[in-house]
């Protein structure tokens, strides 16, 4: 039996017990349903273990040397390569991806550019109060899920944050208040108790609620006279009292608040609200944790910031990083690319049909460990080992805490890791060979 971290989601639970003979994983103890599915993926039917190249509109098996040579040929022909994904690979692979983008004068971005990456960008001017899961367990008396369905997206989050007994919260659940702000009654509502507050907000009215809270926070002993965004004045008062009276509150912001279609100032005003509450708090504070779905979405921000001084959407010209305000969505919308290198994600399924169709107009190289809608239309597929099971590496938890992932078993057919594939491509380009 061995204790290992799980790379099934961004919580990166490090208390999973597995039994393995080094060839197969025989037993998994302590994992949620997403974690169990992740470990089962080793032998899943949609696993691809051989490089594939499209010939006569069909993907056919090729050897690794042919795969690398084909990728090099496609990259050398490209004038505006686009690299996207990198949220389900190690930090070491992310760095190799950025170095590859620098070498081929490409644009590289992670999945976070359409969700919590925007928060970090806004925080540069507003500020950001973060916390860790450990601090939440030990100190939090208020937990807010804003546009987040934790029960299904990160199943063990509430088990750790809400139900665990902490150093200064020995009574655990009994002293913690849960508030859910969401236009949809999700599975997370099922864990609410009598002291908790459910706020069914009207769709796309988050900005109205945020602005009202900002106004009320500026007035001492304020009592709201009317409701907003589908909430009555009593609900608004209860929310305001909890925000301003909590000893240690944390807001888990999900995709309902970080949605990519929101082009307003919602995120900036949301961060301003948190900073405003904290400046007026006398005995506590409110912190923010962004609920990224992919297990190392946060890692890309750290790698890019530490090595290039920019948290995402890196664009290279003449092998130099240039100032850039466009992300992958903008590039695809404008057709400003001629090759896509997709690593560890499935944009054909995730993006709207109009963007997916534009992506398919140019050659696609996919580096991933499973079959997907994107791999089905790819021109070249290079299979990779599953990070956290078949290869190790560093990843950052959703609260920005680094976790070292472990190799548990050997990959089938000695499949290389994402880092090894990207490094091989980089070496071949640097050496000038095929």
N, C-alpha and C positions, 0 to 999 in steps of 0.2 A: 504494500500500500504506500502511496506517495501523495503528498500534498502539493497541488499545482494551481496556478492562476488559470482562469477560464477566459478565453477571448471571444466568447459568444456575444457580448455586448459591451458597451462603454463602461459598465460598472467594474469589469475586470475582477470579479470575485477571486480572492486569493486563498480561499478556504475549501477548495474542492479536493476531495479524496478520490484517487483513481488507483485501480489495480491493473498492471500491465506486465506482460512478459517481454516487452521491447519490440514485439512484432504486432500485437493486437492490444486494444484496450478492452479488458474483460469486464470491468465494473466502474461505474461513476457514481459517487456518493456526494450529495449536497448540492448538485446543480439544479437549476430551474429548468423549465421545459425548453427554453431557448438554448441553454447550455448543453442539455442532453442532446438536442438536435445537432448542435455544433460538433460534439464529439462523435456522433453517429455519421457525420458527413465524410469521415475517413473512408467508409465503404459504401457511400451513397451511389445510387444509380446514375445520377447526373455528374459524377466525377469524370473528368477527362485527364488521362495520364500520358498522352502522347501529343507532340506538336502536330498541328493541323494547318494545311494550306489550301486555299480555295482554287480549284481547277475545274473549269467547265461548270461553274456554279455549284460545285460540291466541295465540302471540306474533306481532304484526304490526308492520311497519315504521312508524315515525313520524319527524317531523323533530326537530331538537335543541331547538327552543323548546318543542314539546309535551313532550319528555322532561323538560326542566328544570321546566316547570310542573307536570307530574304528580308529580315527586319532591317539589316544594315542598308540593303539596296533601297528599300522604301524610304528610309530616313534620309538617305543622301539625295534622293530625288525631290524630297519635300522642301518647300520654301517657307511654309508657315505651319510647322507641326504643332499639334495640340496634345498635351499630356493631361490626363484627368483621372481622378479616383484617389488612390493612395491613402485611403482611410481604413483599409483592412490589411495593412502591411506594417512591418516594424519600422521604427524610426530610422534604423540603418538603411532600409530599403527606400524610405522617403528621401533621405539625403542623396542616395545614388540616383533617384529619379530627378531631383533638382539639378544635380551635376550633369545628367544626361540632357536635360532641357537646355542647360547652359551651353553644352557642347554643340547641339544641333540648332541653336537659336530658336527655341520653342517657347510656348506659353504653357506653364504648368499650374494646375489648380487642384484643390481637393474638394470633396463633397461639402466641406464646411462653408464654402463660399456662398452657398445658397441657404445657409441657416445660421449656426452660431458664430461663424467667421465674421458675419456682419456686426455682431455684438462687440467683438474685440476691436473692430475698426472704429466703431462709434466711441468705444471706451477711451480711445486715444485722446479725445477732447473732453470727455465728460468725467471719466474715472470709472473704476469698477471695484466693487467689494466682493471678494471671493472667500470661500471657505472650503473645508474638506469634509468628506463623509465621516471621518473620525470625530471632528468637532461637532457635527450635527448629532451624532449618536450621544456624545458626552454632554452637550450643552443646550441643544435646541429645545425650545418650548413651543415654537410655532413653525409649522411646515405648510408651505403654500405650493400647490400644483397649478401653474398658470398655463393653460393650453397644453397640458401634459397628461398622458394616460400611462402613468408609471406601472400600473398593474399588468399591462400587456406588453409595453415596449421595453421596460427594464424590470422584470418580475420581482427581483429580490430587493429592489431599492427601498420600498416601504417596509419590508421586513427588517432591513438594517436601520433605516433612518427613523421610522415611526415606532416600531414595536420593540426595538432593542433597549435594554437598560444601560445607561451610561454612567460615567463617573459622578456627574452632578445631576443626573436624572435617574436616580435609582428606582423610581416608581415607573419609569418607562412610559408606556402608552397612556397611563392614567393622567400624566401631567402635560402631555403634548396635545396641542390643538392642530387639527388638519383643516385647511381651507382649500377647496377646489374651485377654480375659476375656469369655466369651460362652457361653450355653447351646446355641447353634446354630453349626455349622461353616459359616461364611459364606465368601464369595469372598475375603475379606481373609486367610483362613488360607493361601491359595495363594501369598502372597509371603514366607512364613516361611522362615528359614534354620536352620542347625544350632544356632546359638547362641540362637535365639529360644525363647520359652516359650508354648505354647498351653494355656490353662486352660479346660476345658469345665465350667463351673459348672452346678449344678442350677438349673432355672427358679425365679425368685422367691426365691433364697437369697442375694442380694447383701448383705442386711443382716447375715446370719450371718458372711459372709466379712469384711465391714467391721469388725464387732465383735471378731472374732478378731484381725485385724490391729492393732486399737487396743490390745488387751490385750498382744499380743506386743511391740509397739513400746515399751510402758512398762517392759519388763524388759531390762536390758542383756545382750547376748550370748544372747538367747533362742533356744532350739531347740524348735520345735513338737513336741509329743508325739503328736498325732493330727491327722487331716485335718478338713476342714469343707466343707460345701456341695458335696460330690461331689469335692473335691480331696484327694489324699493328703498326708501330712505332708511328703514330699519336695518336692512342687510348692509347698506353702505356704512351706516354707523358702526355696526359690529366689525366690519372689515377694517375701518379706520382705527377703532380702538385696539384691535389686535396688532395692527402694523406699528402703531405708535407706543404700545405698551409692552411689547414682547421683550423679554430679556435677551433672547437669542433666536432670531427668526431667519429662515432660509426660504428663498423662492426658487423652485425648480421650474425653469422656463422650457417649454416644449415647442414642438413644431406649430402648435396653434398660435403661438406668439411670434415665432421666428420664421413664419412662412415666407417663401421666396417671392410671392406675388405682392407683398406689402412694400410699396415704394414710398410710403409716408415717413413721418418722423417718429413713428411708434417706438422703435427701439431706443432712439436718443432720449425721448421723453420718459421712457421706462427707466433708463439708467439715471436720469435726472431725479426721478421720483425716489429711487433708492438712496441716492446721495443726499437728497433733501431730508428724508426721514432720519437718516443716520446723523445728520448735522443737528437735528432737533432732539434726538434721543438723549435722555439723561442717564439711563441705566442699561441700555442694551444696543443692539444693532441688527440690521437686516442685511443678509448676504445673498449672493446669487450663484446658482449652479445651473449651467446649461446642459440640457439632456440631449447630447448627441447620440445617434443610433449606432453608428459603426464604432468598433472598439478602439480605434486609434485616430479618430477624427481630430482630437485635441493635439495629438502628437505632431501632426503636420504643421500646426501653428507654431509650436515650440521649435521644431527643426528649422523652419523657414526664418523665424525671428532671430534665432541664435546664430545662424550662419549667413543670412543675407539681409537682416534688418527689416524684413517685411513679412507679415503673417500669412499672406496668401496671394494668389493671382500674380505669380512672378512671370515677367515677360523679358526674354533675353534677345538682344540685338547686337551683332558683332561680338558675341560671347560676353556681353556685359549686361547686367541688370539695368533696365530702364524704368523710369517712373511710369506707372500704369494704373489706370482707374477702371479697366474693363475686366470682367470675369469670364469664365467659360461660357456661361449662358449668352453673354453679349457676343462672344466670338462666333458661337454656333448660329445665333440669330442673323448676324451679318454675313455669314459664310466666309469669315476671315480665317480660314485654315485650309490645308490641303492634305492633311494626314492626322489621324487620331490614334493616340497610344493610350489605351484604357487599361488601368491597373486596379484590379480588385473591386470593380463595381459594375453596374449594369444600367448605363444611361438610356439605352433603348427602351427599357421598361420604366425607368423613373421619370424621364423627361416627357413633356407633351409631344403629341404626334408630329406637330409641325417642326419641332426641333430634332426629333429622332429621324425624320425623313431627310433633313439637311445633313445630319451626321452620316447617313448612309450613302451620300453622294460621293464621298471620298474614301480612300483606303482606310481600313481599321485594323490595328494590331491590338490584340487582347492578351493581357497577362493575368491569369486567374486560376483558381483551383476547381472550378466547376462550370458546367454548361449553363448558359443564360441566353436571353434574347439577343444580347449584344454579341456573344460568341457565335450564335447561329448566323449572323450576317457579317462576321469578321472575315477579312482576307487572310489573316494569319493569327493562329492561336498558339500561345506558349504556356503550357500548364505549369503551375507552381505548387510548392509544398504549402500545407496549411500552417500558418504562423501560430505558435502557441500549442501545437500538437506535433507537427513534423519538423519544425524548425523553431529556434528561439529568437530573442530580440527584445528590444525595449519598446514599451507602449505607455501612453499617458492616459490615466483614468479620467472620467468626465470631470473630476474636481482638480485636474492638473497635477495629480500625484503620479510619479513614474513607477511603473511596475515592470519587472523583468519577467518576460515570458520564457517558458522552458520547452525544450524538445523532449517529447515523451517517447515517440516511436519513430522509426525510419519511414520515409515516404515510399510509396510504390514506385518501382522502376527507377529508384534513385533520382526522383524529380528534384531539380534545384529549387532553392527558395527564391522569393521575389528579389531579395537583395542580390543573390548570386546571378540571376538572369540579367538584371539591370547592370550589374558590374561587368558581366561578360560583354554586353552590348557596348558599354562605355569603353572597355579595353580594346575591343576590335575597332571602334571608331578612332580611338587615339593612336593605335598602331598603324592605321591606314590600310590594314588588311581587309579581306572580304568579310 
